[in-house]
Amino acid sequence: MKYGNYPALLLALLGFLFGTTLTNCQETGSPSPGRNNAGLPNAPSTTQTTTCTERNGKPCPEWLRRLIGQYPPLPELGTQPERDSSSVHFWTYRGAYDPPLRTNQQVFRSKVFVGAHIGGAIAMIVACRNSRSREDWHSEAPAVGAILGLDYLQFRFIGGPNAVAPAIYEMIHYGLASTR
């Protein structure tokens, strides 16, 4: 079976894309302060005071409370803050501790990203169908798929130019190969 790897590769890619889409849609947050908490009259406050005590049970001195801060620490939220989409454009790059630049939906609705990769795929198809180009389906299709996956990560988490440049190179490479 010559092309047995392609269905598995395609299913893995689709599973990754749809799996990340579904996990981003689930909300797991604490109730907002504006919600009605009438059913919980004796609910504890969300801003706990420090419980730092010395061995004899007396509260810690003020300087120690300022030094260690909130104790026990407040639970961290598992979700990452979202970036304001109006501040993101093609040339925006992400810092090391910034939230992701784009969501999955924004990546796959970007005309620049989708257009560049469709152009690269079409150029690969034309080059592989040309017998003089020396390009084969079994070696080129996985390479184009890998470039798409890496460019998706680049476009979502790092920056736009990094994600479109390989697809443009793809079009140039396969365009030259198909003219042999």
Buried (B, 14 or more C-beta within 10 A) or exposed (E): EEEEEBEEEEEEBEEEBEEEEEEBEEEEEEEEEEEEEEEEEEEEEEEEEBEBEEEEEEEBEEEEBEEEEEBEEEEEEEEEEEBEEEEBEEEBEBEEEEEBBBBBEBBBEBEBBEEBBEBBBBBBBBBBEBEEBEBEBEEBBEEBBEBBBEBBEBBBBBBBBBBBEBBEEBBEBBBEBBEE
